Amino acid sequence: MTGAETLDFAREAIYVLLKISAPAMLAALVVGVTIGLLQALTQIQEMTLVFVPKIIAIFLVLLFTLPFVGAAMGGLMTDVAQRIAAY
């Protein structure tokens, strides 16, 4: 495996990682900003208030995106197996 092939594989792996983690991170961001705005509007300054809704939102997003995550990881693993078999 040449250096260029290694870099291409690493780039593809990072791209798959970003595709897999982006929905959960965006859900956490949206929930965090929303609760932060509600806290600012109501002047409730409880630091632990944001954790439970974020955990629930991330869990729901992961539950709904599980088929997509499995397909993306399966595709990457197929590519890894093909690269191993080629050498």
Backbone hydrogen bonds, N-H to C=O, Kabsch-Sander energy under -0.5 kcal/mol:
donor,donor_aa,acceptor,acceptor_aa,energy
6,T,2,T,-2.0
7,L,3,G,-2.3
8,D,4,A,-2.3
9,F,5,E,-2.4
10,A,6,T,-2.5
11,R,7,L,-2.5
12,E,8,D,-2.3
13,A,9,F,-2.4
14,I,10,A,-2.3
15,Y,11,R,-2.2
16,V,12,E,-2.3
17,L,13,A,-2.2
18,L,14,I,-2.3
19,K,15,Y,-2.2
20,I,16,V,-2.3
21,S,17,L,-2.3
22,A,18,L,-1.9
25,M,21,S,-2.2
26,L,22,A,-2.7
27,A,23,P,-2.2
28,A,24,A,-2.3
29,L,25,M,-2.2
30,V,26,L,-2.7
31,V,27,A,-2.6
32,G,28,A,-2.4
33,V,29,L,-2.6
34,T,30,V,-2.4
35,I,31,V,-2.6
36,G,32,G,-2.2
37,L,33,V,-2.4
38,L,34,T,-2.3
39,Q,35,I,-2.6
40,A,36,G,-2.1
41,L,37,L,-2.5
42,T,38,L,-2.4
43,Q,39,Q,-1.2
44,I,39,Q,-0.9
45,Q,43,Q,-0.7
47,M,45,Q,-0.6
49,L,46,E,-0.8
50,V,47,M,-0.5
51,F,48,T,-0.8
52,V,48,T,-0.6
54,K,50,V,-1.6
55,I,51,F,-2.5
56,I,52,V,-2.4
57,A,53,P,-2.6
58,I,54,K,-2.7
59,F,55,I,-2.4
60,L,56,I,-2.5
61,V,57,A,-2.4
62,L,58,I,-2.7
63,L,59,F,-2.1
64,F,60,L,-2.3
65,T,61,V,-2.2
66,L,63,L,-0.6
69,V,65,T,-2.6
70,G,66,L,-2.6
71,A,67,P,-2.3
72,A,68,F,-2.4
73,M,69,V,-2.7
74,G,70,G,-2.5
75,G,71,A,-2.4
76,L,72,A,-2.0
77,M,73,M,-2.5
78,T,74,G,-2.3
79,D,75,G,-2.0
80,V,76,L,-2.4
81,A,77,M,-2.7
82,Q,78,T,-2.3
83,R,79,D,-2.2
84,I,80,V,-2.4
85,A,81,A,-2.5
86,A,82,Q,-1.6
87,Y,83,R,-0.7
87,Y,84,I,-0.9
